[in-house]
Amino acid sequence: MSTENQEIETSYDVIELPSKGLLYPSKKPVAKVSYLTAADENILTSPNLLQSGKFIDVLLKNKIIDGPTKEPNELLSGDRNAIMIWLRATGYGEMYPVILTDPKSGEEFETEVNLSELKMKPLGAEPDENGFFDFVLPMSKKKIKFRLLTAKDEEDISKRAEAQKKTGRSFNDSLTFKLGTQVMSVDGNTEKEFIYNYVNTMRAGDSLALRKYIGSIEPGVDMSIEVESPGGGSFNTFLPIGLDFFWPDFGV
């Protein structure tokens, strides 16, 4: 009895992006993402990919059928997190076990967080035609234009911090380098060297106000959670994303 090869249809869902796609040239507000499969566990259990730190990019490259960008690391960090949480919740279940520390007793305990209950945080301001945002520094009154960071930006900042750590420096410049990366102009001056120099000499109050504003409008997933402690009562904390996020039973 002869059988015909049948093409297996890829199962996917359409994920609404927290940014609504407003900051991408394509303006696509959603991403078509396929569900995790057994074949994807080849990626999740690859020691080489794990050590290189590229496993998330490889995984998302395989899973995003159609999205607002060609490369996963070009996604805004908040949009990328939303896709990762959806993949974990639909692939291994909505309940994510975590180990937390009771702030009263100082003792560690294990609990579970329902990933489906995490709330999406929409974009909190309207961008201009270039995808930039306006802010007036409260102390110096300088007019700032800034952008939000992509996953690649975050990766570059982390790599810079690691490289500086290896030199034996007692501190790194991640905070000012991050702001310098985000700021696109100061009173109309778009020269990057000028911007980095200005950020380094920015008054502390202006720096704090700008960082708070950026945090208030960034789209993504609200990682703040309320947890019941073993001794009674509850406390607020942030969801820790550890190596076991995509490896619930792999012993990683």
Buried (B, 14 or more C-beta within 10 A) or exposed (E): EEEEEEEEEEEBEEBBBBBBBBBBEEEBBBBBBBBBBEEBBEBBBBEEBBEEEBBBBBBBBBBBEEBBBEBBBBBBBBBBBBBBBBBBBBBBEBEBEBEBEBEEEEEEBEBEBEBEEBEBBBBEEEBEEEBBBEBEBBEBEBEBBBBBBBBBBBBBBEEBBEEBEEEEEEEBBEBBBBBBBBBBBBEEEEEEEEBBEBBEEBEEEBBEBBBEBBEEBBBBBEBEBEBEBEEEEEBEBEBEBEEBBBBBEEEB
